[in-house]
Amino acid sequence: MTQTVPVWIDDPTNAAILAISEDRLQGFQLDPFGAIAERSGVDVATVLERVVAMLRSGTIRRVRQTLMATNLAAGALCAWQVPPERLDAAFDWLFREDPFSGHVVIRTTDAAVPGANYRLWTTLKVPQGFSLEKHAAFLARTIGAEAYRLMPAKALFALGVGHVRRRGIEPGARADVPAEMKDTAIVELDALEWRVLAALKRELTVAEIVRGVWAPRAREAGVSLAEFGRVATALSAKGVIGRFSTFLEHVKPSAEAGGRSVTRYNALFHWKVPAGRELDAGRELGRHYIMTHAYWREGGPEFRGVNIMGVAHGTEKETVLAHKAAIDEHLREAGIAFDYTNVFWGGRSEIKPSEIAPAAYVEFCAAHHLEPETMRS
């Protein structure tokens, strides 16, 4: 009789693996699955077996080496005001047809507040040399947006979606010291670095979940494994490599788990803090363990001047709101006043990595009858 390999996150062995593999392996890892085994206490053969099983079942959505795309391409969070009858079609087009749009989410608010008519939210990256503003204008025309707001990150304070390790975190739980600020300066790469990066960043197939994961990618890049590792390590030192990660399918119900989801609520928090206190507020927000993202972005008049934003997830709405209330209180205790705050709740969503290779943008232009030179910054 064949024994079934557990594929849901509540299995103790899977939970131990995912607590590390979701967002704890920072930088380039020459042997990522060996690193997961070492840090989780699960033998490497079992790590490989479980990751393969969870990927095949859909519990894990993708496995890949992430990049610090904010340092490799101009980017922004973008809110789109789209007529209600065109909302789903706009969502579909951005997810399926635009390789530079990453997270695509339809959001709602609990009340009629400034910006509530901006229902469609996306992340957007445009490869070096091309214009974020021109690409956004093309997208707006294509999807029939009535208005849109680009909100580039001025600073990052938290970035890492570790759902399993965040389960059970109490509202207000936070680090002893403020979060470090990560800048968003663009780093220029040479041709070899782009070649290695292109091979490194593509998500792994089931067949590639093995110990020697990078050997085929090195051949793809036209270099030895040693050279591949050297370049990738140098890229990591430049701050453009994110983490090696197993991404969970965190919203859609899993048939393997009786229709359960990893999380049910995706909340985008907004605060308007006084000018000059953005870095202080962001560093305090980033201390809170529940925050998967925290950043300084300017919401403008469309969103009543908010400038600090962050994302939290949870299985119960009341618990997510309790985390928000604890953060509000902490900001006040830290002497950071805010005269406006709100929550935008995520509904329908799809997530994919944004393409950042300049060559990919030229291909996109050809496919959509755009002249690449007219799309340059």
Residue pairs with C-beta under 8 A, 6 or more apart in sequence:
5 49
5 50
5 53
6 13
6 14
6 50
6 53
7 14
7 50
7 53
7 54
7 56
7 57
7 59
7 256
8 14
8 59
8 254
8 256
8 257
8 260
9 15
9 18
9 59
9 163
9 164
9 248
9 257
9 262
10 257
13 42
13 46
13 50
14 50
14 54
14 59
15 164
16 40
16 41
16 42
17 36
17 40
17 42
17 47
17 50
17 51
17 246
18 163
18 164
18 165
18 246
18 248
19 40
19 162
19 164
19 165
20 35
20 36
20 39
20 40
21 36
21 40
21 51
21 244
21 245
21 246
22 160
22 161
22 162
22 163
22 164
22 165
22 245
22 246
22 247
22 248
23 160
23 161
23 162
23 165
23 243
23 245
24 39
24 162
24 165
24 243
25 32
25 35
25 36
25 39
25 243
25 244
25 245
26 242
26 243
27 236
27 241
27 243
28 65
28 200
28 229
28 232
28 233
28 235
28 236
28 241
28 244
29 35
29 65
29 244
30 214
30 229
30 232
31 211
31 213
32 65
32 213
32 244
33 44
33 47
33 48
33 51
33 209
33 210
33 211
33 213
34 44
34 211
35 244
36 42
36 44
36 47
37 43
37 44
37 46
37 47
40 47
42 50
44 211
48 209
48 210
48 211
51 60
51 63
51 209
51 246
52 206
52 209
54 60
54 246
55 62
55 63
55 206
55 209
55 246
56 206
57 254
57 256
58 249
58 254
58 256
59 248
59 249
59 254
59 256
59 257
60 246
60 247
60 248
60 249
61 247
61 248
61 249
61 250
61 351
62 203
62 204
62 246
62 247
63 203
63 204
63 209
63 245
63 246
63 247
64 201
64 202
64 203
64 204
64 244
64 245
64 247
64 353
65 200
65 201
65 241
65 242
65 243
65 244
65 245
66 201
66 241
66 242
66 243
66 244
66 245
66 353
67 197
67 201
67 240
67 241
67 242
67 356
68 182
68 239
68 240
68 241
68 242
69 75
69 125
69 242
69 353
69 354
69 356
70 153
70 156
70 182
70 184
71 184
71 185
71 186
71 187
71 239
71 240
72 125
72 128
72 186
72 187
72 189
72 197
72 240
72 356
73 125
73 126
73 127
73 128
73 186
73 354
73 356
74 125
74 126
74 128
74 130
74 131
74 132
74 152
74 186
74 377
75 123
75 124
75 125
75 126
75 132
75 152
75 153
75 354
76 123
76 124
76 132
76 136
76 150
76 151
76 152
76 153
76 297
77 121
77 122
77 123
77 124
77 150
77 151
77 152
77 153
77 297
77 309
78 121
78 122
78 123
78 124
78 136
78 148
78 149
78 150
78 151
79 115
79 118
79 120
79 121
79 148
79 149
79 151
79 302
79 303
80 90
80 118
80 119
80 120
80 121
80 122
80 140
80 143
80 145
80 147
80 148
81 117
81 118
81 119
81 120
81 145
81 146
81 147
81 148
82 90
82 119
82 120
82 143
82 144
82 145
82 146
83 144
83 146
84 119
86 143
86 144
87 106
87 119
87 120
88 348
89 143
90 120
90 143
90 144
90 145
91 104
91 106
91 120
91 348
91 350
93 142
93 143
94 101
94 104
94 120
94 122
94 139
94 143
95 101
95 104
95 350
95 352
98 139
99 354
99 355
99 360
99 364
100 124
100 125
100 126
100 127
100 135
100 354
100 355
100 356
100 361
100 364
101 122
101 123
101 124
101 139
101 354
102 122
102 123
102 124
102 125
102 351
102 352
102 353
102 354
103 121
103 122
103 123
103 349
103 350
103 351
104 120
104 121
104 122
104 349
104 350
104 351
105 120
105 121
105 122
105 266
105 346
105 347
105 348
105 349
106 119
106 120
106 121
106 346
106 347
106 348
106 349
107 118
107 119
107 120
107 121
107 268
107 344
107 345
107 346
107 347
108 116
108 119
108 344
108 345
108 347
109 115
109 116
109 342
109 343
109 344
109 345
110 343
110 345
113 304
113 342
114 301
114 302
114 303
114 304
115 299
115 302
115 303
115 304
115 342
115 344
118 147
118 148
118 149
118 302
118 303
120 145
121 268
121 344
123 354
124 132
124 135
124 136
124 139
124 150
124 354
125 354
125 355
125 356
126 132
126 135
126 361
127 355
127 356
127 357
127 358
127 360
127 361
128 186
128 188
128 356
128 358
129 358
129 361
129 376
129 377
130 358
130 361
130 372
130 375
130 376
130 377
131 375
131 376
131 377
132 150
132 152
132 377
133 150
134 374
134 375
134 377
135 375
136 148
136 150
138 368
138 370
138 375
139 145
139 148
140 148
147 302
149 299
149 300
149 302
149 303
151 297
151 298
151 299
151 300
151 309
152 184
152 297
153 184
153 295
153 296
153 297
154 184
154 278
154 295
154 296
154 297
154 298
155 181
155 182
155 183
155 184
155 278
155 279
155 282
155 295
155 296
156 181
156 182
156 183
156 184
156 293
156 294
156 295
157 179
157 180
157 181
157 182
157 282
157 283
157 285
157 286
157 294
157 295
157 296
157 310
158 179
158 285
158 286
158 291
158 292
158 293
158 294
158 295
158 310
159 182
159 242
159 292
159 293
159 294
160 243
160 292
161 247
161 250
161 292
161 293
161 313
162 292
163 248
163 250
163 262
163 263
163 313
164 248
164 262
166 289
166 290
166 292
166 313
169 289
169 290
169 323
171 290
171 319
171 322
171 323
171 325
171 326
172 288
172 323
172 326
172 327
172 329
172 330
173 288
173 289
173 290
174 287
174 288
174 289
174 330
175 287
175 289
177 287
178 280
178 283
178 284
178 286
178 287
179 282
179 283
179 284
179 285
179 286
179 287
179 294
180 283
180 286
181 279
181 282
181 283
187 238
187 239
187 240
189 197
189 235
189 240
192 223
192 231
193 231
193 234
193 235
194 357
194 358
195 221
195 222
195 223
196 221
196 223
196 228
196 231
196 232
196 235
197 235
197 240
198 221
198 357
199 217
199 218
199 220
199 221
199 228
200 214
200 217
200 228
200 232
200 241
201 353
202 217
203 353
204 213
208 216
214 225
214 228
214 229
214 232
215 225
217 228
218 224
218 225
218 227
218 228
218 229
221 228
223 231
232 241
235 241
247 351
248 262
249 262
250 261
250 262
250 263
250 313
251 261
251 262
251 263
251 264
251 266
251 346
251 349
252 261
253 259
253 260
253 261
254 260
254 261
254 262
261 315
263 313
263 314
263 315
264 314
264 315
264 316
264 317
265 313
265 314
265 315
265 316
265 317
265 320
265 345
265 346
266 311
266 313
266 345
266 346
266 349
267 311
267 312
267 313
267 314
267 320
267 324
267 343
267 344
267 345
267 346
268 309
268 310
268 311
268 343
268 344
268 345
268 346
269 309
269 310
269 311
269 312
269 324
269 327
269 341
269 342
269 343
270 299
270 303
270 306
270 308
270 309
270 340
270 341
270 342
270 343
270 344
271 281
271 285
271 306
271 307
271 308
271 309
271 331
271 338
271 340
271 341
272 299
272 304
272 305
272 306
272 307
272 308
272 338
272 339
272 340
272 341
273 280
273 281
273 307
273 308
273 331
273 336
273 337
273 338
274 336
274 337
275 307
277 336
277 337
278 296
278 307
278 308
279 296
280 334
280 336
281 308
281 331
281 336
281 338
282 294
282 295
282 296
282 308
284 330
284 331
284 334
284 336
285 291
285 294
285 308
285 310
285 327
285 331
286 294
286 310
287 330
288 323
288 326
288 327
288 330
290 312
290 314
290 323
291 310
291 311
291 312
292 311
292 312
292 313
293 309
293 310
293 311
294 308
294 309
294 310
294 311
295 308
295 309
295 310
296 307
296 308
296 309
297 307
297 308
297 309
298 307
299 305
299 306
299 307
299 309
304 340
305 340
306 340
306 341
306 342
308 338
312 320
312 323
312 324
313 320
314 320
314 323
321 343
324 343
328 338
328 341
331 338
355 361
361 372
361 375
362 372
364 370
365 371
365 372
365 375
366 372
